[in-house]
Amino acid sequence: MSTSVQPSTFLLVRHTLALCILVLLANAGLFLAVLIKPFSEKTAWELACWTAYQFWSYMQRHWENTLNAKDCLTITGDKIPENESAVVISNHLSYADFYLVLGLAERAGMMGRSRFFVKKEIVWQIPLFGISFWAIGTPSLSSAELITGMILVSRNWTNDERLIEDAFARIKQNKHNAWIVLYPEGTRRTSKKVLESQAFAREKGKSELLNVLLPRTKGFISTIKGLRDSHVKHLYDFTFLYTSPGKVDRVPTMAEQLSCPDLAAAGYKFQVDVKRIPIDCLPKDDEGLQRWCEDRWKCKDELLSEMKAR
């Protein structure tokens, strides 16, 4: 049962200022990792993972403990083994999705080793974070993007094929223990985008989805093919659902969450369902992988309808 919890601007401002300081410290660690990389790939990777863990663990503790998200976070489905490398896919609802990904990563001992595909537009959409990624993502240092925890890609995966192949080659060659996280929908779900997705599905003779967007499968196909014969043996399929106070099917904004002193008491709910799938069980060809991903999204759409009805 929810209670009246007043938003706190002070809480939001204090957290934002702390993040600004941490971003500067994290940037220093990441730049050092880039400088070390030509001399020792392993040392650079471990330094980047340590830096990422220090930064992300603060953000996660603040969300789960200070804002009490842990008491309204429900995780169901398959158990994730500790320290297991994997490809991670999920529906995309909010910038805050990374709290759910990292919450699972922390429980599996993989928080600092999570690597996200993000759009290049993030450079301008998220100040400080984006600029730092851009600064070490120039062509002469493109390999550094993997070190930072972000692989910056355009909306056209074909244009990024070389970058993706290089990133996966390094992971395979060095046997880096990692989660490779991507959102096949390519963008956050909104009511407008759902209608656009349904119109596109009708045009292409595909299933119209209510709770998710039709996945864009090129990135998914490239990722699975690039990591198939490697130490990365599993795919995790996460399904996210947010519920706002009053059992409203609405995704709360980042500012809304970060200004709430007690997310559980206010009536927010965060649900994650986990499916752990051996990559060897996936089709080998592009067409088969496309169908598989689209079928998973149909199942995800049905699952979300069930989760909302509970």
C-alpha positions in Angstrom: 0.0 0.0 0.0 1.4 3.4 -1.0 1.6 6.4 1.4 2.0 10.1 0.7 5.7 10.7 0.1 6.6 14.2 -0.9 9.4 14.7 -3.5 12.6 16.3 -2.3 14.4 18.7 -4.6 17.2 18.9 -2.1 17.7 15.1 -2.4 17.8 15.3 -6.2 20.3 18.3 -6.2 22.6 16.7 -3.6 22.7 13.4 -5.6 23.4 15.3 -8.9 26.3 17.3 -7.3 27.8 14.0 -6.0 27.5 12.5 -9.4 29.3 15.4 -11.0 32.2 14.9 -8.7 32.2 11.1 -9.3 32.1 11.6 -13.1 35.2 13.7 -13.0 37.0 11.0 -10.8 35.7 8.2 -13.1 36.9 10.1 -16.2 40.4 10.3 -14.7 40.4 6.5 -14.1 39.1 5.8 -17.6 41.6 8.1 -19.3 44.4 6.4 -17.3 43.1 3.0 -18.5 43.2 4.2 -22.1 46.9 5.4 -21.6 47.8 2.0 -20.0 46.1 -0.1 -22.7 48.9 -0.1 -25.3 51.2 -1.5 -22.7 48.9 -3.9 -20.8 45.4 -4.8 -22.1 44.7 -6.8 -18.9 45.7 -4.0 -16.5 43.7 -1.4 -18.5 40.6 -3.7 -18.5 40.8 -4.3 -14.7 41.3 -0.6 -14.0 38.3 0.3 -16.1 36.2 -2.4 -14.4 37.3 -1.2 -11.0 36.5 2.4 -11.9 33.1 1.4 -13.3 32.3 -0.6 -10.2 33.1 2.3 -7.9 30.9 4.7 -9.9 28.0 2.4 -10.6 28.0 0.9 -7.1 27.4 4.4 -5.6 24.5 5.0 -8.0 23.0 1.6 -7.3 23.4 1.9 -3.5 21.7 5.3 -3.7 18.8 4.0 -5.7 18.3 0.7 -3.8 19.2 1.8 -0.3 18.9 5.5 0.1 15.7 5.7 -2.0 14.6 2.3 -0.8 14.0 0.8 -4.3 15.2 -2.6 -2.9 11.9 -3.1 -1.1 9.8 -2.7 -4.3 12.1 -4.5 -6.6 10.9 -8.0 -7.6 13.1 -10.5 -9.6 11.6 -13.6 -11.0 12.6 -16.3 -13.5 15.9 -18.1 -13.9 18.8 -17.8 -11.5 21.9 -16.1 -12.8 25.2 -17.7 -11.8 28.0 -15.5 -10.4 30.7 -14.3 -12.6 29.3 -15.7 -15.8 29.8 -13.8 -19.1 26.7 -13.2 -21.2 24.9 -11.2 -23.8 22.0 -9.3 -22.2 18.9 -8.2 -24.0 15.8 -6.4 -22.7 12.9 -4.2 -23.5 13.8 -0.5 -23.1 11.5 1.8 -21.1 13.7 4.5 -19.5 17.2 5.8 -18.9 16.6 4.2 -15.5 16.6 0.7 -17.0 20.3 0.6 -16.2 19.4 0.5 -12.4 17.6 -2.8 -13.1 20.4 -4.2 -15.3 23.1 -3.2 -12.8 21.0 -4.5 -9.9 21.1 -7.9 -11.4 24.8 -7.5 -12.4 25.8 -6.6 -8.9 24.0 -9.7 -7.5 26.0 -11.8 -10.1 29.3 -10.1 -9.4 29.4 -8.4 -12.8 28.6 -4.8 -12.1 32.0 -3.4 -13.1 32.2 -5.7 -16.1 29.0 -4.7 -17.8 29.4 -3.1 -21.3 26.5 -1.2 -22.9 25.7 -0.4 -26.5 24.4 3.2 -26.6 23.5 5.6 -29.3 26.0 8.3 -30.2 23.4 10.9 -29.5 24.0 10.2 -25.8 27.0 12.5 -26.2 24.6 15.5 -26.1 21.7 14.0 -24.2 23.6 13.2 -21.0 26.0 16.0 -20.1 29.4 15.1 -18.6 28.8 11.3 -19.2 28.4 11.8 -23.0 31.2 14.2 -23.5 33.7 11.9 -21.7 32.7 9.0 -24.0 33.1 11.2 -27.0 36.5 12.5 -25.9 38.0 9.0 -26.0 35.9 7.7 -28.8 37.7 9.5 -31.7 38.8 7.3 -34.6 42.4 7.0 -33.4 41.1 5.8 -30.0 37.9 3.9 -31.1 39.1 0.8 -29.2 38.9 2.8 -26.0 35.1 2.9 -26.1 35.0 -0.7 -24.9 37.2 0.2 -22.0 34.8 2.9 -20.8 31.8 0.6 -20.5 30.0 2.1 -23.5 30.3 1.2 -27.2 28.9 4.2 -29.1 27.0 3.2 -32.2 24.8 5.0 -34.8 21.2 4.0 -35.6 22.5 2.2 -38.6 24.3 -1.0 -37.4 25.8 -1.6 -40.8 27.8 1.6 -40.5 29.3 0.3 -37.2 30.1 -3.2 -38.4 33.8 -2.7 -38.2 33.6 -1.2 -34.7 31.5 -4.1 -33.4 33.7 -6.7 -34.9 36.8 -5.1 -33.4 35.2 -4.8 -30.0 34.1 -8.5 -30.0 37.4 -9.6 -31.3 39.1 -8.1 -28.3 36.7 -9.6 -25.9 37.2 -13.1 -27.4 41.0 -12.8 -27.8 41.5 -11.6 -24.2 38.7 -13.7 -22.7 37.3 -10.7 -20.9 34.6 -11.6 -18.4 31.8 -9.3 -19.4 28.1 -8.7 -19.8 27.4 -7.2 -23.3 24.1 -5.3 -22.9 21.9 -4.1 -25.8 18.3 -3.0 -26.3 17.1 -4.5 -29.6 14.2 -2.0 -29.7 16.8 0.7 -30.3 14.9 3.3 -28.4 12.7 3.8 -25.3 9.1 2.8 -25.5 6.5 5.6 -25.6 2.8 5.6 -26.6 3.7 7.3 -29.9 6.5 4.9 -30.7 4.1 1.9 -30.0 1.7 3.2 -32.6 4.6 3.8 -35.1 5.9 0.3 -34.3 2.4 -1.3 -34.9 2.0 0.6 -38.2 5.4 -0.7 -39.3 4.4 -4.2 -38.3 1.2 -4.1 -40.3 3.1 -2.8 -43.3 5.6 -5.7 -43.0 3.0 -8.4 -42.2 4.4 -8.9 -38.7 2.7 -9.2 -35.3 1.5 -6.0 -33.7 2.8 -5.7 -30.1 1.1 -3.8 -27.3 3.7 -3.6 -24.5 7.0 -3.5 -26.4 8.3 -2.2 -29.7 9.1 -4.4 -32.7 12.8 -5.2 -32.3 15.5 -4.1 -34.7 17.4 -7.3 -35.1 20.6 -6.3 -36.9 22.5 -5.4 -33.8 21.3 -8.5 -32.0 22.3 -10.7 -35.0 25.8 -9.1 -35.2 26.3 -9.5 -31.4 25.4 -13.2 -31.3 27.4 -14.0 -34.5 30.4 -12.0 -33.2 30.5 -13.8 -29.8 29.2 -17.3 -30.7 32.5 -19.2 -30.7 33.8 -17.6 -27.5 33.8 -17.9 -23.7 30.4 -16.1 -23.7 28.1 -19.1 -23.6 24.7 -17.6 -22.5 22.2 -15.0 -23.4 20.1 -13.3 -20.6 16.7 -12.0 -21.7 15.4 -9.5 -19.1 11.8 -8.2 -19.2 11.2 -4.9 -17.3 8.0 -3.5 -15.9 7.5 -0.3 -14.0 4.4 0.6 -11.9 3.8 4.0 -10.6 1.8 4.9 -7.4 -1.9 3.9 -7.6 -1.0 0.8 -9.7 -0.6 3.1 -12.8 1.1 1.6 -15.9 3.4 4.6 -16.3 7.2 4.7 -16.4 8.5 7.2 -13.8 11.1 9.7 -15.0 14.6 9.6 -13.6 14.0 13.0 -11.9 10.8 11.6 -10.3 12.6 8.6 -8.9 15.7 10.4 -7.7 13.6 13.0 -5.9 11.5 10.4 -4.0 12.9 9.7 -0.5 11.2 6.3 -0.3 10.2 4.6 -3.6 8.6 1.6 -1.9 6.5 3.6 0.6 5.4 5.9 -2.3 4.0 2.9 -4.2 6.5 2.4 -7.0 7.2 -1.1 -8.2 10.0 -2.4 -10.4 9.7 -6.0 -11.8 12.3 -8.0 -13.7 11.8 -11.4 -15.2 15.0 -13.3 -16.2 15.4 -16.0 -18.9 18.9 -17.6 -19.2 19.4 -19.2 -22.6 22.4 -21.1 -24.0 23.7 -19.3 -27.1 24.3 -22.7 -28.7 20.5 -23.2 -28.7 20.0 -20.1 -31.0 19.8 -20.4 -34.8 23.0 -20.1 -36.7 21.8 -18.1 -39.7 20.8 -14.4 -39.9 17.2 -15.2 -40.9 16.8 -17.7 -38.1 18.2 -15.2 -35.6 15.8 -12.5 -36.8 12.8 -14.8 -36.4 14.1 -16.0 -33.0 14.4 -12.4 -31.7 11.0 -11.4 -33.0 9.5 -14.5 -31.4 11.1 -13.6 -28.1 9.5 -10.2 -28.3 6.1 -11.7 -28.9 6.6 -13.8 -25.8 7.8 -10.8 -23.9 4.7 -8.9 -24.9 2.5 -11.7 -23.6 4.5 -11.9 -20.4 4.1 -8.2 -19.8 0.4 -8.5 -20.2 0.4 -11.2 -17.6 2.6 -9.3 -15.2 0.3 -6.2 -15.5 -2.7 -8.4 -14.7 -1.3 -9.8 -11.5 
